[in-house]
Amino acid sequence: MSDVDTGVLLPEDDAGRRSSSAFGRAVVADGLRAVDAAGALGAEREGNWRTGYPVHFRRLLEAGLVSRTAAVQIATDGLAAVRDRMRFGAEDGEEIPLDSVAFDAARDPLATATIPGGGEAEREFSLPLGGERLSGDALGRRLDEWVTAGVVEPSTADTVRTVMAHPEWLRLDGHTVVVLGAGAEMGPLPALLRWGARVAAIDLPGPALWRRVVTAGRDRAGTLLLPVPPDHDGDPADAAGLDLLSDLATAAEWIRGLDGRVVLGNYVYADGVTNLRLAAAVDALADHLGGVIDDLALAFLATPTDVFAVPGEAVEQSHAAYEHRSRLGKVVGRPLRAVSGGRLLRRQYVTGAYPGVHDALVAQQGPNYALAKRLHRWRATVARDAGATVSMNVAPPTRTRSVVKNRALAAAYAQAHRFSIEVFEPATANTLMAALLVADLHTGGGPAHEHPWQDEAHDAVHGGLWRGPYQPRSALGIAAVLGYGAART
């Protein structure tokens, strides 16, 4: 049996194909069915899912705006659809529903390698930016600049200032943060270890990756925990790691044995359909651990290239930016909108509609990525509704390797500043998001809100996407063209 037929799998259709498009249509339709029957029917009948998916993901958001109950219903039904449809393929060829995986039947129980850090814990919060580390008044001024420019939500600046006032929070005493996707550029592992926290790292086996992680652990102040075979006594980098697609029960057993309050942080990523399979695997793991670990906290990063409801003040700032755009922008914008049938340089929000609906889905990222990230949001909504502590904050557009290897996205990001969008460097983004995680864990997930969309909008670091003058898809295509041109000169 091949690797693609083992572990967490998409279901087979009647022709024996594992179609991610069929799966995506079905999950979105099931998520909508109880709240928006017409929307569910539209998703089921979508003839070209790969290009037509954005309207249905927007509908998932809009249908949930009716009430908190509607939003939670969509999240609950969407997650159930994934669990009911996804399969798990054993090495002997048997396939079972993902919901039937025996999490208490680990094949190869793991030991823990402990890497004590030799560095000194940082005693104040600082943010790497432009070759400097900003702290104190300098960081405060930068936060003010970001708020004024609409790069972050005002709540983000307030939360960072709270962390600055409580540097003792950075150590996360009494917590063990499980970082799924330990090598991810957007993950919090480097910052948490620098601050002296205890971090349990999970990622695929691979000595090169784990040597980087182990070096980070030894050089910093925290304590790094790695899953290794029980009989291994050599370099832990040579044996650490496990595959969440096939080793869910093993991962669950190892995590259940960790000390302190456990925080399950989901930072995994893979290309294509594997990313969707991973999202389903990690969600199943979170669902299981939430039932067996007292006071389990969950952590996610939401992508900025998705559909969100945004506060009225963000809508108003966007309108003001559109009305006061440069003379050149007005002169160029009119003919571009005319020749494109209104698709280019379009005003971002409908006037007078609150909350605003921000739609930054990027076609190049595709429906599998969009659904994988929506699973995170659904799990956050359901867990919050059940009273769990959840840290899920919108992360900024960032020049990570996974983004810049896509030529279109790399070109668009290179010129995004022309359209009031700030793209972050990975070190800045992951440190800032780690600070928001720390704040959430010390405040029960932040303030309580009446509706899940408000939870998602709180502390958002969207890079200006929410408050800029133009609907993102109507501007980023032009940014990409400008980026290609600049690369050729």
Secondary structure, DSSP 8 states (H G I E B T S, - for coil): --GGGSEEE----TTS---HHHHHHHHHHHHHHTT-HHHHHHHHT-S-HHHHHHHHHHHHHHHHTT-HHHHHHHHHHHHHHHHHH-EEE-TTS-EEEGGG--TT--SS--EEEEEE--S---SS--EEETTEEE-HHHHHHHHHHHHHHTSS-HHHHHHHHHHHH-GGGGG-TTEEEEEESTT-TTSSHHHHHHHT-EEEEE----HHHHHHHHHHHHHSSSEEEEEE-TT--S-GGGT----TTT-HHHHHHHHHT--SEEEEEE----STHHHHHHHHHHHHHHHHHHHHSTT-EEEEEE-SSSEEEE-HHHHHHHHHHHHT--HHHHHHHHHHHHHTTT-SS-BSS-TT-SSEEEE---GGGHHHHHHHHHHHHHHHHHHHHTT--EEEEE---B--HHHHTSHHHHHHHHTGGGGT---B-HHHHHHHHHHHHHHHHHTTSSS--SSHHHHHHTT---TTTTTSSB-HHHHHHHHHHHHHHHHH-
